[in-house]
């Protein structure tokens, strides 16, 4: 079962107690440094396939991870490294998936962003285009039918996914059934390179909530304190039986869609706007201003994370990749259905 040491502090008032924001910041820092390492490995030709960084989205992602419990369901996306780590993914498992290790959670069988541990409620991504909302609904339905209660399911998506049929159908279903779904939309202003004004006509995506009869929670996505407050409130509302909650976080990708993309389409006005400020630096300023930590401690955390990441990469580079001549390529969860299985 995935563990997160931050959950006991989930009721601490944001801005008054340091435990939760400090824990979230450390996940943000580790995610940023891990992403930087993946980018370097990609440029060195050590990673095959795309590398998609969460730079600029870590505050929102970490806030999700520290606000949910190990008995909940979490469907992260390609920029949710901070949330994955907060929900219990280890750095070693992340590196194993990117480098195709046969010892990783997906055994080197799938792309680097399609990773998870379904039995622990950590769902591998199928697609970032709204497909995971219905999957989370299905898990919540199954648990309801088994008599379980008190859990929530979090599905993440970008604003581009709100234009898809998958988003509409799944959210409508969740609303009708009053599922404890928390849908987190990271509005990073571009669906790959398509700006918001070519994606939807409403002034704010939060307005869509009324059409489904659910609650909306807008938030500035590069503000860690605000994200912790809003995500925590939405999760609490869903857990208390108030039905689906829609969080719309306004932020900006501080990188391209992937490492293959130079993001030349992002206009300077956005880069120079409040949304273009780095959430990691803003979180550091917040923590220092509140006297929750100091620069020496932050430097120590950074050094500790770098050592852990370097050790993980060195370890995984010595591990085997799948052998195509001996590997049983049946789906991991359906081996008992394979013809001839005894």
N, C-alpha and C positions, 0 to 999 in steps of 0.2 A: 504494500500500500504506500502511496506517495505521502511524504511528510512535509509539513511546513511549520517551522518553529514560530512563525509570526501570528498564527491564528489566535492564541490566547490573548493577544493585545488588541484584537479587532474592535473592541468597544472603547478604546482610549480616545478621548476627544482630540480631534486633529488640531494641531497648533498648541495644545496644552501639555500633552505627554509625548515624549520623544520616541517611544518604542516603535510604533507603527511607521512613522515617516523615516526613521533610521533604517529599519528593516527594508522598506521599499527602496530607499536610496541605494542600499548595498546591492540589491538585485539589479537596479538600473545600471550601476557601475559595472558589475560583472557582465551584464548583457552587452554593454557598449564595448568593453574590452574583448569579449568573445567574438562579437561581430567584426571588430577590427582585425582579429586574428584570422577569421574566415576570409575576409577580404584579401589579406596578405597571401594566404594559401591559394586562393583563387588566382591571383595575379601571378603566382609562381607556378601555376599549372598543376597544383596538387589536388584541386577539387574539380570534379567533372559535373556539369550541369550548372544551374544558376545559383547565385548567392544573393539573397535578398536581406538587406539590413534594416534594422528597426530604429536607426538613428533619427531622433526627434519624436519617437513614439514611446520611449521607455517609461515615462511617468504614467501614462495611461495603462500600459501593459502591466507594470509592476503593481499598480493600484488594484487591478483585477486579481492578480495572483495572491496578494496578501489579504484580500477581502473575502475569499471563499475558503471553504473547508475541504479536507481531504475526502469527505464523503460526497462532495458535489461533483458536477460534470463540467469539464472545461474543453472547449473547442477553439484553440488558438489559431492564429494565421501566421503568414510568413514573417511578419515584423514583430512577433510577440515573444522574443527571446526572454525578456524580463519576466513576463507572466509565466512562461514555461518554467523558468528557474524557481520562481516563487511558489509555484504549485508542486514542485518536487523533482523536476527533471535535473539530472546531474550534468555537470560540464562534460564528463567523460562520455555519457550517452549522446549528448549533442555532437561532440566531435566524432564519435563512432559513426553516426548517421551521415555526417558530411563527408567522411573519408571512406565510407562503404565497408566498415568493419563487419565481419560475420558475427561478432559478439555483441553488436548493438541491438537496440529494441526491435528494429525492423530487419535485423540480420543481413544488412547490406542489400536488401531486395528492392528498395524503392528510392525515389528521389529524396534529397536531403531535407525537404520541408514537410514531407509526409511521414511524420514520426509521432509516436505516442504509445500509451499503454492502456488500451481500451478497458481492460478489466479493472483498472484503477480509476476510471472516469476521465482519463486524459486521452482525448480522441485524436487520432491522426487526421490531418487535413485531407479531404478529398479535392476540394476546390475552394478558392477564395471568393467565388461568385455567388455567395448565398447558399451554397449546397449544404453547409454544415448546420444551418438552423433547423432543418427538418430532422437531421440526425440527432441533434440534441433533444428535439421534441420526442423522438422515438424512444430515447433512453429514459426520459422523464415519464413517458407513458408506461413503459415497461416497469419502472420502479413503482409507479402508482398502482399498477395491477398486482404487484407483489405485496402491496400493503405498506410500502415505505413512505415516509413523509419527512418533512423538514429539510429537504435538500433543494438546491437550485441548480440550474444549468446555465452556463454562460457561453454564448456564441459570439465570436468576433467577426467583423467584416469591415470592408472599406465602403466609402460612400458610393462607389460605382456599383456595388452589389445591390444597393437599394433600388436599382432600376431593372432588376431581373425578376422573372416570374418566380424563381425559387424563394426569393425574399418575401414576396407578397403572399404566396400560398402558405409558407411555413408560419409567418407571423400571424396571418389570419387564423390559421388552425390553433396556434398557441393562445390567441386571444379568446377564441370561442371556448376552448377547453380550460381556460384560466390556468395554464401551466406556469410553474415557477421559473420562467425563462427570463434571463437578462441578456438583452441583445445590445452589444456594444459596437457602435459605428464610429470608426476612426476616419473622420472627414479630413483627409490630408490634402484636399483641394484639387487633386488630380487622380483620375482613374487611368493609371499609367501616364499618358500625356494629355488626356482629355480634361479640360478644366471644368469646374462646377457649372458654369453657365451653359455648357453644352451637354450636361448630364441631367439636370432637373430644373424645373421652373419655379419651384417654391423658394421663398426667401430663406427658409431654415428647415433642415430635414426633421427637426423636432416636431414640425407641424404635421408630419405624416402620422404621428401617434394617434391623433384624434380620430382619424379615419378607421383605425382598428379598435378604438375604444380602450386604449391602454395609456399608461402614464409615460411622460417624456422627461428626460433629465439632461439638459444641455450643460456642457462644461468646457472650459478652456483646457485643451489636452496637453499643453506643455507646463501646466502648473500642478506640481505634485500634490500640494496641500488640497487644492480644489478637487483633483481627481480622487484622492482618498476619501474626501467627504462625500462626493456625489456617487461614486461607485459603491461605497459602503452603504449609503442610504438606499440605493436601488436594490442592492442585494438583500438588504434587510426587509424591504417592502415585498420582494418576491418570496422570500422565505416565510414571511408572515401571512401569506395567502392572498396577496393583492394582485395576483396575475402577472402577466408579462410586463417588463420594464424596458423602455428604450432609452439608451444613453447615446447622445450624439456629442462627440468630442471634436472640437475644432483645433487643428494643429497643422503642421507642415512637415512633409518629408524633408530631411536635411541631406538627402542623397538621391540618386537615381532610383528608378523602379527596381533595378538590380545593378550588380557591379558592371554589367555590360552597357549600362545606360548613363550618359553624362548629364542628364536632367537639364539640358539646355533650354527646354520649353518652360521651365519655371521662371516666371517674370520677376524682375528685381524688386518690384513693389511688394510682393509677398515675402521675399527673402528679407527685406528690410522692415517688415511689419512686426508687431508683437508676436504673431504666430511663428515668425522665423527665428525666434530666440531659442537657444539650445536648452531643452528641459533638464539636462543633467547639470549644466551650470546654474540654472535657476534653482534647482533643488539644493545644490551646495550652498548658494547664497542664503536660501531660506533656513537651512539647518544651522549655518554659522550665525545668522542674525538672531535665531532663537536660542543660541548657546547650547544646542543639542549635541554638538561635536566641535572639533577644532581641525585646523588644517593638517596637523601632524597625524591625527587619527585617520583622516581621509587619505592621506598619502600612504599610511600603513595598510589600509584596506585595498588600495590600488595595487600596492606591491604584492599583497597576499593573493589577490585575484590573478594577477599576471603570472605568478609562480604556479598557481593551480592550473591555469590554462596551458602554460608551456609544458608542464608535467603530463597533462592529459594528452596533448598532441604527440609528445614523444612516446607515450605508452601506446596510443592507438596506431601510430605509424608502424609499430612492430607487430600489430595484430593481423591475422589472416583476413583476406577478402573471400567471398563465396567462391567455391570451386564449381564451375558449371558442369563438370563431369560427375560430381558426387552429390550435389545439392538436390534436396527434395523440394521442388518449387511449388508445392501446394500451398494454399493460403494458410497462414499461421493458425488461424482459429478454426479451420475446417479440415484438419488432417484426418479426423475420424470419418469424414465423408468420402475420402479417397477410395476408389475401387480397390478392393483387395486388402483394405485395412483390417487388422484383427486386434 
